[in-house]
Amino acid sequence: MADSDFPEMLKALDELENGNHASAFALLAPLASAGNLRAQCNLASLYHLGLGVQLDGRKAVELYQSVAEKGIREGCLSGLAYNNLATIYFTGLPGIDPDPEKGKECLVRARELGFEM
């Protein structure tokens, strides 16, 4: 995906890989705000897991949903977003009640977009 080739994105991915979540967050936030979908998905994961930022279920869902709805098959990006949404809906997070039906729907969409466990 072309938007993952930006130097800032590559640096953010390196920071994530090295466990520097706060630094990754600082790099990802402006990229996500500018519409970089890979940055949005990674930022959603930070909110989802509370890494480098306070856990925020609503923000994670908002970001994952934005990426999921684009239907991007390249790198299975939207499939990953739907899969992560399914996890949130099956388990719940602060601010997000469990909703197994939504979880099942998200898993179906993830598989349709090529995401396999």
N, CA, C and O atoms as CSV, one atom per row, in Angstrom:
chain,resi,resn,atom,element,x,y,z
A,1,MET,N,N,0.853,-1.167,0.000
A,1,MET,CA,C,0.000,0.000,0.000
A,1,MET,C,C,0.899,1.230,0.000
A,1,MET,O,O,1.805,1.336,0.827
A,2,ALA,N,N,0.661,2.134,-0.896
A,2,ALA,CA,C,1.525,3.292,-1.084
A,2,ALA,C,C,1.628,4.155,0.168
A,2,ALA,O,O,2.691,4.714,0.440
A,3,ASP,N,N,0.547,4.276,0.933
A,3,ASP,CA,C,0.603,5.166,2.095
A,3,ASP,C,C,1.466,4.611,3.227
A,3,ASP,O,O,1.738,5.318,4.198
A,4,SER,N,N,1.897,3.362,3.114
A,4,SER,CA,C,2.785,2.817,4.144
A,4,SER,C,C,4.247,3.065,3.796
A,4,SER,O,O,5.136,2.725,4.577
A,5,ASP,N,N,4.505,3.660,2.619
A,5,ASP,CA,C,5.877,3.918,2.198
A,5,ASP,C,C,6.403,5.264,2.676
A,5,ASP,O,O,7.595,5.536,2.538
A,6,PHE,N,N,5.544,6.112,3.235
A,6,PHE,CA,C,5.993,7.399,3.739
A,6,PHE,C,C,7.042,7.166,4.817
A,6,PHE,O,O,6.906,6.251,5.628
A,7,PRO,N,N,8.095,7.994,4.831
A,7,PRO,CA,C,9.127,7.819,5.873
A,7,PRO,C,C,8.556,7.846,7.285
A,7,PRO,O,O,9.010,7.101,8.153
A,8,GLU,N,N,7.568,8.698,7.517
A,8,GLU,CA,C,6.962,8.781,8.850
A,8,GLU,C,C,6.261,7.474,9.220
A,8,GLU,O,O,6.311,7.027,10.366
A,9,MET,N,N,5.608,6.874,8.224
A,9,MET,CA,C,4.905,5.620,8.474
A,9,MET,C,C,5.902,4.498,8.744
A,9,MET,O,O,5.701,3.676,9.638
A,10,LEU,N,N,6.969,4.474,7.968
A,10,LEU,CA,C,7.993,3.450,8.182
A,10,LEU,C,C,8.617,3.591,9.564
A,10,LEU,O,O,8.875,2.592,10.236
A,11,LYS,N,N,8.861,4.821,9.988
A,11,LYS,CA,C,9.411,5.067,11.328
A,11,LYS,C,C,8.421,4.628,12.404
A,11,LYS,O,O,8.810,4.032,13.408
A,12,ALA,N,N,7.125,4.929,12.188
A,12,ALA,CA,C,6.096,4.525,13.157
A,12,ALA,C,C,6.044,3.005,13.275
A,12,ALA,O,O,5.949,2.470,14.380
A,13,LEU,N,N,6.105,2.315,12.150
A,13,LEU,CA,C,6.076,0.846,12.180
A,13,LEU,C,C,7.307,0.291,12.893
A,13,LEU,O,O,7.217,-0.704,13.613
A,14,ASP,N,N,8.445,0.929,12.692
A,14,ASP,CA,C,9.664,0.527,13.390
A,14,ASP,C,C,9.511,0.732,14.902
A,14,ASP,O,O,9.910,-0.121,15.695
A,15,GLU,N,N,8.935,1.861,15.286
A,15,GLU,CA,C,8.703,2.136,16.705
A,15,GLU,C,C,7.762,1.091,17.312
A,15,GLU,O,O,7.985,0.626,18.430
A,16,LEU,N,N,6.715,0.724,16.575
A,16,LEU,CA,C,5.796,-0.316,17.064
A,16,LEU,C,C,6.528,-1.633,17.269
A,16,LEU,O,O,6.372,-2.296,18.295
A,17,GLU,N,N,7.324,-1.998,16.279
A,17,GLU,CA,C,8.060,-3.264,16.345
A,17,GLU,C,C,9.009,-3.299,17.535
A,17,GLU,O,O,9.246,-4.359,18.115
A,18,ASN,N,N,9.552,-2.141,17.899
A,18,ASN,CA,C,10.497,-2.058,19.009
A,18,ASN,C,C,9.816,-1.793,20.350
A,18,ASN,O,O,10.487,-1.618,21.367
A,19,GLY,N,N,8.484,-1.764,20.350
A,19,GLY,CA,C,7.752,-1.585,21.598
A,19,GLY,C,C,7.714,-0.156,22.113
A,19,GLY,O,O,7.366,0.080,23.270
A,20,ASN,N,N,8.067,0.793,21.266
A,20,ASN,CA,C,8.042,2.208,21.638
A,20,ASN,C,C,6.666,2.786,21.269
A,20,ASN,O,O,6.527,3.558,20.320
A,21,HIS,N,N,5.676,2.393,22.040
A,21,HIS,CA,C,4.292,2.697,21.678
A,21,HIS,C,C,3.952,4.182,21.739
A,21,HIS,O,O,3.222,4.680,20.882
A,22,ALA,N,N,4.465,4.890,22.729
A,22,ALA,CA,C,4.172,6.327,22.829
A,22,ALA,C,C,4.770,7.080,21.641
A,22,ALA,O,O,4.144,7.991,21.099
A,23,SER,N,N,5.956,6.705,21.247
A,23,SER,CA,C,6.599,7.323,20.082
A,23,SER,C,C,5.831,6.974,18.810
A,23,SER,O,O,5.630,7.831,17.949
A,24,ALA,N,N,5.406,5.726,18.691
A,24,ALA,CA,C,4.620,5.307,17.526
A,24,ALA,C,C,3.318,6.095,17.466
A,24,ALA,O,O,2.898,6.539,16.398
A,25,PHE,N,N,2.682,6.265,18.629
A,25,PHE,CA,C,1.442,7.037,18.680
A,25,PHE,C,C,1.663,8.450,18.151
A,25,PHE,O,O,0.869,8.949,17.354
A,26,ALA,N,N,2.740,9.093,18.593
A,26,ALA,CA,C,3.030,10.465,18.169
A,26,ALA,C,C,3.233,10.559,16.661
A,26,ALA,O,O,2.888,11.572,16.052
A,27,LEU,N,N,3.786,9.522,16.059
A,27,LEU,CA,C,3.988,9.501,14.611
A,27,LEU,C,C,2.709,9.139,13.858
A,27,LEU,O,O,2.435,9.685,12.790
A,28,LEU,N,N,1.934,8.221,14.418
A,28,LEU,CA,C,0.728,7.741,13.735
A,28,LEU,C,C,-0.427,8.739,13.753
A,28,LEU,O,O,-1.170,8.846,12.777
A,29,ALA,N,N,-0.580,9.466,14.850
A,29,ALA,CA,C,-1.744,10.348,14.998
A,29,ALA,C,C,-1.890,11.347,13.850
A,29,ALA,O,O,-2.979,11.451,13.285
A,30,PRO,N,N,-0.838,12.087,13.480
A,30,PRO,CA,C,-1.016,13.028,12.371
A,30,PRO,C,C,-1.240,12.326,11.030
A,30,PRO,O,O,-1.981,12.826,10.183
A,31,LEU,N,N,-0.606,11.178,10.838
A,31,LEU,CA,C,-0.817,10.428,9.594
A,31,LEU,C,C,-2.267,9.948,9.500
A,31,LEU,O,O,-2.895,10.029,8.445
A,32,ALA,N,N,-2.780,9.450,10.616
A,32,ALA,CA,C,-4.171,8.985,10.647
A,32,ALA,C,C,-5.132,10.136,10.385
A,32,ALA,O,O,-6.100,9.980,9.641
A,33,SER,N,N,-4.873,11.287,10.991
A,33,SER,CA,C,-5.720,12.466,10.785
A,33,SER,C,C,-5.700,12.918,9.331
A,33,SER,O,O,-6.680,13.473,8.835
A,34,ALA,N,N,-4.580,12.679,8.649
A,34,ALA,CA,C,-4.439,13.058,7.249
A,34,ALA,C,C,-5.063,12.032,6.301
A,34,ALA,O,O,-5.044,12.219,5.085
A,35,GLY,N,N,-5.622,10.937,6.862
A,35,GLY,CA,C,-6.309,9.947,6.036
A,35,GLY,C,C,-5.521,8.704,5.690
A,35,GLY,O,O,-5.979,7.900,4.878
A,36,ASN,N,N,-4.352,8.518,6.277
A,36,ASN,CA,C,-3.555,7.324,6.028
A,36,ASN,C,C,-4.245,6.144,6.721
A,36,ASN,O,O,-4.288,6.078,7.950
A,37,LEU,N,N,-4.780,5.222,5.929
A,37,LEU,CA,C,-5.585,4.126,6.474
A,37,LEU,C,C,-4.761,3.128,7.282
A,37,LEU,O,O,-5.242,2.596,8.283
A,38,ARG,N,N,-3.549,2.875,6.865
A,38,ARG,CA,C,-2.708,1.959,7.640
A,38,ARG,C,C,-2.381,2.576,8.999
A,38,ARG,O,O,-2.345,1.879,10.013
A,39,ALA,N,N,-2.145,3.883,9.010
A,39,ALA,CA,C,-1.910,4.573,10.281
A,39,ALA,C,C,-3.156,4.507,11.152
A,39,ALA,O,O,-3.054,4.313,12.363
A,40,GLN,N,N,-4.328,4.665,10.552
A,40,GLN,CA,C,-5.571,4.594,11.312
A,40,GLN,C,C,-5.740,3.225,11.955
A,40,GLN,O,O,-6.134,3.126,13.117
A,41,CYS,N,N,-5.446,2.176,11.207
A,41,CYS,CA,C,-5.606,0.821,11.738
A,41,CYS,C,C,-4.614,0.568,12.882
A,41,CYS,O,O,-4.976,-0.021,13.900
A,42,ASN,N,N,-3.375,1.012,12.712
A,42,ASN,CA,C,-2.383,0.843,13.776
A,42,ASN,C,C,-2.715,1.690,14.994
A,42,ASN,O,O,-2.533,1.251,16.129
A,43,LEU,N,N,-3.198,2.895,14.762
A,43,LEU,CA,C,-3.606,3.757,15.873
A,43,LEU,C,C,-4.780,3.126,16.619
A,43,LEU,O,O,-4.837,3.168,17.848
A,44,ALA,N,N,-5.707,2.549,15.878
A,44,ALA,CA,C,-6.833,1.856,16.504
A,44,ALA,C,C,-6.339,0.738,17.419
A,44,ALA,O,O,-6.884,0.538,18.504
A,45,SER,N,N,-5.319,0.019,16.990
A,45,SER,CA,C,-4.766,-1.060,17.820
A,45,SER,C,C,-4.174,-0.516,19.120
A,45,SER,O,O,-4.302,-1.139,20.174
A,46,LEU,N,N,-3.532,0.637,19.042
A,46,LEU,CA,C,-2.985,1.235,20.261
A,46,LEU,C,C,-4.103,1.598,21.230
A,46,LEU,O,O,-3.996,1.335,22.428
A,47,TYR,N,N,-5.173,2.199,20.719
A,47,TYR,CA,C,-6.326,2.513,21.572
A,47,TYR,C,C,-6.994,1.232,22.083
A,47,TYR,O,O,-7.406,1.165,23.241
A,48,HIS,N,N,-7.100,0.230,21.229
A,48,HIS,CA,C,-7.732,-1.050,21.566
A,48,HIS,C,C,-7.019,-1.728,22.728
A,48,HIS,O,O,-7.655,-2.295,23.617
A,49,LEU,N,N,-5.694,-1.664,22.709
A,49,LEU,CA,C,-4.895,-2.382,23.698
A,49,LEU,C,C,-4.337,-1.487,24.803
A,49,LEU,O,O,-3.741,-1.981,25.760
A,50,GLY,N,N,-4.527,-0.183,24.675
A,50,GLY,CA,C,-4.003,0.744,25.674
A,50,GLY,C,C,-2.483,0.801,25.672
A,50,GLY,O,O,-1.860,0.868,26.731
A,51,LEU,N,N,-1.891,0.776,24.497
A,51,LEU,CA,C,-0.431,0.812,24.368
A,51,LEU,C,C,0.011,2.216,23.973
A,51,LEU,O,O,-0.310,2.689,22.883
A,52,GLY,N,N,0.745,2.878,24.855
A,52,GLY,CA,C,1.234,4.222,24.574
A,52,GLY,C,C,0.180,5.296,24.672
A,52,GLY,O,O,0.457,6.474,24.445
A,53,VAL,N,N,-1.024,4.894,25.010
A,53,VAL,CA,C,-2.171,5.793,25.112
A,53,VAL,C,C,-3.194,5.117,26.022
A,53,VAL,O,O,-3.181,3.897,26.181
A,54,GLN,N,N,-4.068,5.906,26.611
A,54,GLN,CA,C,-5.100,5.302,27.459
A,54,GLN,C,C,-6.050,4.464,26.601
A,54,GLN,O,O,-6.472,4.896,25.528
A,55,LEU,N,N,-6.375,3.286,27.073
A,55,LEU,CA,C,-7.316,2.414,26.379
A,55,LEU,C,C,-8.615,3.186,26.114
A,55,LEU,O,O,-9.158,3.828,27.012
A,56,ASP,N,N,-9.101,3.116,24.878
A,56,ASP,CA,C,-10.305,3.846,24.490
A,56,ASP,C,C,-11.072,3.015,23.460
A,56,ASP,O,O,-10.790,3.076,22.263
A,57,GLY,N,N,-12.039,2.246,23.941
A,57,GLY,CA,C,-12.804,1.361,23.075
A,57,GLY,C,C,-13.547,2.101,21.980
A,57,GLY,O,O,-13.592,1.641,20.839
A,58,ARG,N,N,-14.120,3.223,22.308
A,58,ARG,CA,C,-14.885,3.984,21.303
A,58,ARG,C,C,-13.988,4.500,20.187
A,58,ARG,O,O,-14.348,4.426,19.012
A,59,LYS,N,N,-12.829,5.020,20.550
A,59,LYS,CA,C,-11.905,5.524,19.537
A,59,LYS,C,C,-11.376,4.371,18.689
A,59,LYS,O,O,-11.232,4.514,17.475
A,60,ALA,N,N,-11.087,3.233,19.312
A,60,ALA,CA,C,-10.620,2.070,18.561
A,60,ALA,C,C,-11.672,1.635,17.550
A,60,ALA,O,O,-11.351,1.392,16.386
A,61,VAL,N,N,-12.922,1.535,17.983
A,61,VAL,CA,C,-14.003,1.124,17.086
A,61,VAL,C,C,-14.162,2.127,15.951
A,61,VAL,O,O,-14.310,1.740,14.792
A,62,GLU,N,N,-14.130,3.404,16.280
A,62,GLU,CA,C,-14.281,4.451,15.258
A,62,GLU,C,C,-13.212,4.314,14.167
A,62,GLU,O,O,-13.514,4.371,12.975
A,63,LEU,N,N,-11.971,4.136,14.592
A,63,LEU,CA,C,-10.867,4.025,13.628
A,63,LEU,C,C,-10.927,2.716,12.845
A,63,LEU,O,O,-10.789,2.719,11.621
A,64,TYR,N,N,-11.130,1.607,13.537
A,64,TYR,CA,C,-11.237,0.319,12.834
A,64,TYR,C,C,-12.385,0.356,11.827
A,64,TYR,O,O,-12.239,-0.105,10.694
A,65,GLN,N,N,-13.520,0.903,12.240
A,65,GLN,CA,C,-14.691,0.955,11.366
A,65,GLN,C,C,-14.392,1.759,10.104
A,65,GLN,O,O,-14.790,1.374,9.005
A,66,SER,N,N,-13.701,2.858,10.268
A,66,SER,CA,C,-13.338,3.702,9.127
A,66,SER,C,C,-12.508,2.928,8.112
A,66,SER,O,O,-12.735,3.040,6.907
A,67,VAL,N,N,-11.558,2.151,8.587
A,67,VAL,CA,C,-10.708,1.353,7.706
A,67,VAL,C,C,-11.496,0.168,7.137
A,67,VAL,O,O,-11.399,-0.127,5.945
A,68,ALA,N,N,-12.267,-0.503,7.978
A,68,ALA,CA,C,-13.011,-1.688,7.556
A,68,ALA,C,C,-13.958,-1.362,6.404
A,68,ALA,O,O,-14.033,-2.110,5.428
A,69,GLU,N,N,-14.671,-0.264,6.513
A,69,GLU,CA,C,-15.690,0.083,5.525
A,69,GLU,C,C,-15.128,0.411,4.149
A,69,GLU,O,O,-15.876,0.475,3.173
A,70,LYS,N,N,-13.819,0.618,4.064
A,70,LYS,CA,C,-13.197,0.931,2.774
A,70,LYS,C,C,-13.058,-0.314,1.895
A,70,LYS,O,O,-12.892,-0.196,0.681
A,71,GLY,N,N,-13.124,-1.497,2.494
A,71,GLY,CA,C,-13.039,-2.740,1.722
A,71,GLY,C,C,-11.690,-2.966,1.058
A,71,GLY,O,O,-11.627,-3.520,-0.040
A,72,ILE,N,N,-10.625,-2.552,1.699
A,72,ILE,CA,C,-9.282,-2.661,1.127
A,72,ILE,C,C,-8.752,-4.081,1.303
A,72,ILE,O,O,-8.565,-4.566,2.419
A,73,ARG,N,N,-8.519,-4.725,0.171
A,73,ARG,CA,C,-8.001,-6.092,0.195
A,73,ARG,C,C,-6.477,-6.119,0.288
A,73,ARG,O,O,-5.912,-7.062,0.842
A,74,GLU,N,N,-5.807,-5.103,-0.244
A,74,GLU,CA,C,-4.352,-5.057,-0.235
A,74,GLU,C,C,-3.843,-5.122,1.203
A,74,GLU,O,O,-4.238,-4.329,2.058
A,75,GLY,N,N,-2.962,-6.082,1.442
A,75,GLY,CA,C,-2.430,-6.271,2.786
A,75,GLY,C,C,-3.494,-6.720,3.769
A,75,GLY,O,O,-3.260,-6.735,4.978
A,76,CYS,N,N,-4.656,-7.085,3.262
A,76,CYS,CA,C,-5.792,-7.535,4.075
A,76,CYS,C,C,-6.166,-6.493,5.138
A,76,CYS,O,O,-6.608,-6.835,6.234
A,77,LEU,N,N,-5.978,-5.219,4.787
A,77,LEU,CA,C,-6.136,-4.149,5.767
A,77,LEU,C,C,-7.554,-4.070,6.327
A,77,LEU,O,O,-7.736,-4.011,7.543
A,78,SER,N,N,-8.554,-4.069,5.456
A,78,SER,CA,C,-9.929,-3.983,5.954
A,78,SER,C,C,-10.347,-5.275,6.649
A,78,SER,O,O,-11.120,-5.243,7.606
A,79,GLY,N,N,-9.844,-6.403,6.175
A,79,GLY,CA,C,-10.126,-7.669,6.843
A,79,GLY,C,C,-9.578,-7.689,8.261
A,79,GLY,O,O,-10.236,-8.175,9.181
A,80,LEU,N,N,-8.377,-7.164,8.432
A,80,LEU,CA,C,-7.783,-7.069,9.766
A,80,LEU,C,C,-8.626,-6.157,10.659
A,80,LEU,O,O,-8.877,-6.474,11.822
A,81,ALA,N,N,-9.056,-5.025,10.107
A,81,ALA,CA,C,-9.877,-4.098,10.889
A,81,ALA,C,C,-11.183,-4.766,11.320
A,81,ALA,O,O,-11.600,-4.634,12.470
A,82,TYR,N,N,-11.831,-5.485,10.395
A,82,TYR,CA,C,-13.061,-6.199,10.758
A,82,TYR,C,C,-12.791,-7.275,11.802
A,82,TYR,O,O,-13.587,-7.452,12.725
A,83,ASN,N,N,-11.677,-7.996,11.670
A,83,ASN,CA,C,-11.344,-9.027,12.648
A,83,ASN,C,C,-11.151,-8.420,14.033
A,83,ASN,O,O,-11.613,-8.975,15.030
A,84,ASN,N,N,-10.470,-7.286,14.093
A,84,ASN,CA,C,-10.244,-6.639,15.379
A,84,ASN,C,C,-11.541,-6.078,15.953
A,84,ASN,O,O,-11.738,-6.083,17.169
A,85,LEU,N,N,-12.423,-5.596,15.083
A,85,LEU,CA,C,-13.752,-5.177,15.541
A,85,LEU,C,C,-14.506,-6.363,16.137
A,85,LEU,O,O,-15.174,-6.229,17.162
A,86,ALA,N,N,-14.396,-7.517,15.493
A,86,ALA,CA,C,-15.064,-8.717,16.007
A,86,ALA,C,C,-14.588,-9.028,17.415
A,86,ALA,O,O,-15.392,-9.345,18.291
A,87,THR,N,N,-13.284,-8.940,17.634
A,87,THR,CA,C,-12.728,-9.192,18.962
A,87,THR,C,C,-13.322,-8.238,19.994
A,87,THR,O,O,-13.700,-8.647,21.091
A,88,ILE,N,N,-13.396,-6.976,19.629
A,88,ILE,CA,C,-13.967,-5.982,20.545
A,88,ILE,C,C,-15.425,-6.302,20.833
A,88,ILE,O,O,-15.853,-6.258,21.987
A,89,TYR,N,N,-16.189,-6.623,19.805
A,89,TYR,CA,C,-17.616,-6.888,20.021
A,89,TYR,C,C,-17.862,-8.189,20.783
A,89,TYR,O,O,-18.849,-8.293,21.512
A,90,PHE,N,N,-16.996,-9.171,20.632
A,90,PHE,CA,C,-17.165,-10.406,21.399
A,90,PHE,C,C,-16.821,-10.202,22.876
A,90,PHE,O,O,-17.471,-10.778,23.750
A,91,THR,N,N,-15.813,-9.394,23.154
A,91,THR,CA,C,-15.344,-9.260,24.535
A,91,THR,C,C,-15.797,-7.980,25.225
A,91,THR,O,O,-15.926,-7.941,26.448
A,92,GLY,N,N,-16.040,-6.932,24.441
A,92,GLY,CA,C,-16.354,-5.631,24.998
A,92,GLY,C,C,-15.083,-4.923,25.439
A,92,GLY,O,O,-14.037,-5.543,25.628
A,93,LEU,N,N,-15.196,-3.638,25.593
A,93,LEU,CA,C,-14.121,-2.779,26.092
A,93,LEU,C,C,-14.790,-1.655,26.862
A,93,LEU,O,O,-15.994,-1.446,26.712
A,94,PRO,N,N,-14.048,-0.930,27.677
A,94,PRO,CA,C,-14.672,0.229,28.317
A,94,PRO,C,C,-15.306,1.145,27.258
A,94,PRO,O,O,-14.643,1.600,26.326
A,95,GLY,N,N,-16.583,1.394,27.431
A,95,GLY,CA,C,-17.318,2.216,26.475
A,95,GLY,C,C,-17.975,1.430,25.356
A,95,GLY,O,O,-18.769,1.982,24.594
A,96,ILE,N,N,-17.653,0.148,25.248
A,96,ILE,CA,C,-18.235,-0.708,24.202
A,96,ILE,C,C,-18.745,-1.989,24.857
A,96,ILE,O,O,-17.963,-2.801,25.350
A,97,ASP,N,N,-20.060,-2.157,24.854
A,97,ASP,CA,C,-20.651,-3.379,25.409
A,97,ASP,C,C,-20.455,-4.545,24.444
A,97,ASP,O,O,-20.438,-4.347,23.229
A,98,PRO,N,N,-20.308,-5.757,24.977
A,98,PRO,CA,C,-20.235,-6.922,24.096
A,98,PRO,C,C,-21.497,-7.017,23.230
A,98,PRO,O,O,-22.604,-6.731,23.686
A,99,ASP,N,N,-21.307,-7.416,21.996
A,99,ASP,CA,C,-22.409,-7.597,21.052
A,99,ASP,C,C,-22.025,-8.749,20.129
A,99,ASP,O,O,-21.489,-8.526,19.043
A,100,PRO,N,N,-22.303,-10.002,20.566
A,100,PRO,CA,C,-21.880,-11.173,19.793
A,100,PRO,C,C,-22.405,-11.188,18.347
A,100,PRO,O,O,-21.722,-11.685,17.451
A,101,GLU,N,N,-23.587,-10.657,18.118
A,101,GLU,CA,C,-24.114,-10.624,16.751
A,101,GLU,C,C,-23.260,-9.728,15.855
A,101,GLU,O,O,-22.935,-10.100,14.728
A,102,LYS,N,N,-22.901,-8.558,16.353
A,102,LYS,CA,C,-22.009,-7.676,15.596
A,102,LYS,C,C,-20.654,-8.343,15.401
A,102,LYS,O,O,-20.039,-8.220,14.342
A,103,GLY,N,N,-20.199,-9.046,16.424
A,103,GLY,CA,C,-18.927,-9.758,16.323
A,103,GLY,C,C,-18.954,-10.775,15.202
A,103,GLY,O,O,-18.007,-10.866,14.420
A,104,LYS,N,N,-20.034,-11.540,15.116
A,104,LYS,CA,C,-20.172,-12.537,14.045
A,104,LYS,C,C,-20.202,-11.870,12.672
A,104,LYS,O,O,-19.567,-12.345,11.731
A,105,GLU,N,N,-20.938,-10.774,12.564
A,105,GLU,CA,C,-21.007,-10.039,11.289
A,105,GLU,C,C,-19.620,-9.556,10.867
A,105,GLU,O,O,-19.259,-9.638,9.693
A,106,CYS,N,N,-18.855,-9.058,11.816
A,106,CYS,CA,C,-17.512,-8.574,11.510
A,106,CYS,C,C,-16.593,-9.714,11.077
A,106,CYS,O,O,-15.777,-9.545,10.171
A,107,LEU,N,N,-16.723,-10.863,11.716
A,107,LEU,CA,C,-15.906,-12.016,11.306
A,107,LEU,C,C,-16.223,-12.447,9.884
A,107,LEU,O,O,-15.320,-12.763,9.109
A,108,VAL,N,N,-17.493,-12.459,9.544
A,108,VAL,CA,C,-17.899,-12.815,8.179
A,108,VAL,C,C,-17.275,-11.835,7.186
A,108,VAL,O,O,-16.719,-12.255,6.171
A,109,ARG,N,N,-17.360,-10.549,7.468
A,109,ARG,CA,C,-16.795,-9.525,6.568
A,109,ARG,C,C,-15.266,-9.690,6.479
A,109,ARG,O,O,-14.689,-9.552,5.401
A,110,ALA,N,N,-14.620,-9.982,7.605
A,110,ALA,CA,C,-13.175,-10.166,7.601
A,110,ALA,C,C,-12.788,-11.299,6.660
A,110,ALA,O,O,-11.851,-11.171,5.873
A,111,ARG,N,N,-13.515,-12.406,6.747
A,111,ARG,CA,C,-13.221,-13.568,5.893
A,111,ARG,C,C,-13.503,-13.255,4.424
A,111,ARG,O,O,-12.753,-13.672,3.542
A,112,GLU,N,N,-14.590,-12.519,4.165
A,112,GLU,CA,C,-14.917,-12.127,2.791
A,112,GLU,C,C,-13.811,-11.275,2.171
A,112,GLU,O,O,-13.587,-11.311,0.961
A,113,LEU,N,N,-13.133,-10.520,3.007
A,113,LEU,CA,C,-12.051,-9.659,2.535
A,113,LEU,C,C,-10.699,-10.352,2.582
A,113,LEU,O,O,-9.670,-9.707,2.381
A,114,GLY,N,N,-10.683,-11.654,2.844
A,114,GLY,CA,C,-9.463,-12.435,2.764
A,114,GLY,C,C,-8.682,-12.615,4.034
A,114,GLY,O,O,-7.596,-13.193,4.013
A,115,PHE,N,N,-9.215,-12.125,5.168
A,115,PHE,CA,C,-8.495,-12.303,6.422
A,115,PHE,C,C,-8.717,-13.723,6.918
A,115,PHE,O,O,-9.852,-14.182,7.045
A,116,GLU,N,N,-7.613,-14.411,7.197
A,116,GLU,CA,C,-7.703,-15.757,7.749
A,116,GLU,C,C,-6.891,-15.808,9.034
A,116,GLU,O,O,-5.826,-15.201,9.149
A,117,MET,N,N,-7.419,-16.539,9.982
A,117,MET,CA,C,-6.720,-16.655,11.274
A,117,MET,C,C,-5.571,-17.604,11.160
A,117,MET,O,O,-4.861,-17.835,12.140
